[in-house]
Amino acid sequence: MNVPNDISYIINELGEDREHYFNAIAPPIIQTSNFTFKKVADLRKAFEDEMGGYLYSRGLNPTVDILRKKLAALDGAEDCLVFNNGAAAIFAAVLANVKAGDHIISVRNPYSWAQRTFDIILSRFGITTTYIDGTTIKNFEAALQPNTSFIYLESPNSWTFELQPLKEVAVFARANNIVTLIDNSYCTSLYQKPIGLGIDLSMQTATKYIGGHSDTLGGVLSGSHQLIKKIFDTEYLAVGSGIQPFNAWLLIRGLRTLPMRLERISNTTKEVIEFLKTHPRIDKIIFPFDEAFPQYDLAKQQMSGASGLFTITLKRGTMESITKFCESLKHFMMAVSWGGHESLIIPKCAGISQEDFNAATIEHQYIRIYTGLEDPQYLIEDLKNALEA
């Protein structure tokens, strides 16, 4: 896909042939299940290659296509598919590129639905997965097996933000004929370009920053046309996990303000973190663009921004003190996900029973914070009051 590498053009103009829909500024929602043909030859052609035109909205749809073109261009990729959610995008990308008896290398503690795909679904077909510390290329080399066909990456991940050296992993994978997939949800295509670093497939959940308003779901998968076509012809059509026109339209609308929202969120995050660094109740802050972060230099190399997600721990954190802190917040809502207009918080101990909680296990003390679009001082005051409680 050869388009100008200009964010303003991509977001506002690319794919929007307004003369085809009454010169309307906003694109229409083509809410149709199927498309008509006047000639048998044209229908035959659509049957032969459903990705070559419009036949049935389970495959391609004009509203979805506008979104596809924009997202592929932002990723610097040849092509793109948009799914109902991020988990569906991961599932399709993996399933299309492994076969019975294969081996997968994955970063440890991946997104829960990725891990369930590896451990519960693929294991039924003799596909094994090795989970590694992905911070060094040596661990990928050590995990390599003769039947390794796929590598799953998250850089950064969404709790402790470990990075993988993407260029090195890409070179290693291609030398061994291995397909690579990265979950790029933390950075989005504005703050990190995995395709340009040599990764084969880049996924992000559009539910988060792209949608931006916590009112729709979506998953993006970008890569070469060859890889995307392979997924479209099999898993995408067979499972029927493509996004619906109205949701695609909402994501197009979200894209219009993505750069300015990310900029504001990033600036707010810096102010919030600077406050937390000075508070006596805070023990640890984990954030890729914090100079104390172990992979700070690599983060600066691979990423142009770090947006709004970080993790903290409290000094002498217990189940009770963590619970009290989270429940004392008035303006941070307790919920999963991130990337919307609203600031959020989620304690790791919410997924741990009272009996299993161990204050000596640092992971049990993690509290993940997301800063949204609110005024920084509004959020800082809320955190200050909750910490004092």
CORDA-V855610 format. One record per run of one state. SS is the DSSP state (~ for helix, > for strand, _ for the rest). FROM is the first residue (numbers start at 1). TO is the last residue. If there is no record, write none. Layout:
# CORDA-V855610
ss=SS from=FROM to=TO
ss=SS from=FROM to=TO
This chain:
# CORDA-V855610
ss=_ from=1 to=6
ss=~ from=7 to=12
ss=_ from=13 to=17
ss=~ from=18 to=21
ss=_ from=22 to=33
ss=> from=34 to=34
ss=_ from=35 to=39
ss=~ from=40 to=48
ss=_ from=49 to=49
ss=~ from=50 to=52
ss=_ from=53 to=55
ss=> from=56 to=56
ss=_ from=57 to=61
ss=~ from=62 to=75
ss=_ from=76 to=78
ss=> from=79 to=83
ss=_ from=84 to=85
ss=~ from=86 to=95
ss=_ from=96 to=102
ss=> from=103 to=107
ss=_ from=108 to=111
ss=~ from=112 to=125
ss=_ from=126 to=127
ss=> from=128 to=132
ss=_ from=133 to=136
ss=~ from=137 to=143
ss=_ from=144 to=147
ss=> from=148 to=154
ss=_ from=155 to=165
ss=~ from=166 to=175
ss=_ from=176 to=178
ss=> from=179 to=183
ss=_ from=184 to=187
ss=~ from=188 to=191
ss=_ from=192 to=194
ss=~ from=195 to=197
ss=_ from=198 to=200
ss=> from=201 to=205
ss=_ from=206 to=218
ss=> from=219 to=223
ss=_ from=224 to=224
ss=~ from=225 to=239
ss=_ from=240 to=241
ss=> from=242 to=242
ss=_ from=243 to=244
ss=~ from=245 to=256
ss=_ from=257 to=257
ss=~ from=258 to=278
ss=_ from=279 to=281
ss=> from=282 to=286
ss=_ from=287 to=295
ss=~ from=296 to=302
ss=_ from=303 to=308
ss=> from=309 to=314
ss=_ from=315 to=318
ss=~ from=319 to=328
ss=_ from=329 to=332
ss=> from=333 to=334
ss=_ from=335 to=343
ss=> from=344 to=347
ss=~ from=348 to=351
ss=_ from=352 to=361
ss=~ from=362 to=365
ss=_ from=366 to=366
ss=> from=367 to=370
ss=_ from=371 to=375
ss=~ from=376 to=388
ss=_ from=389 to=389
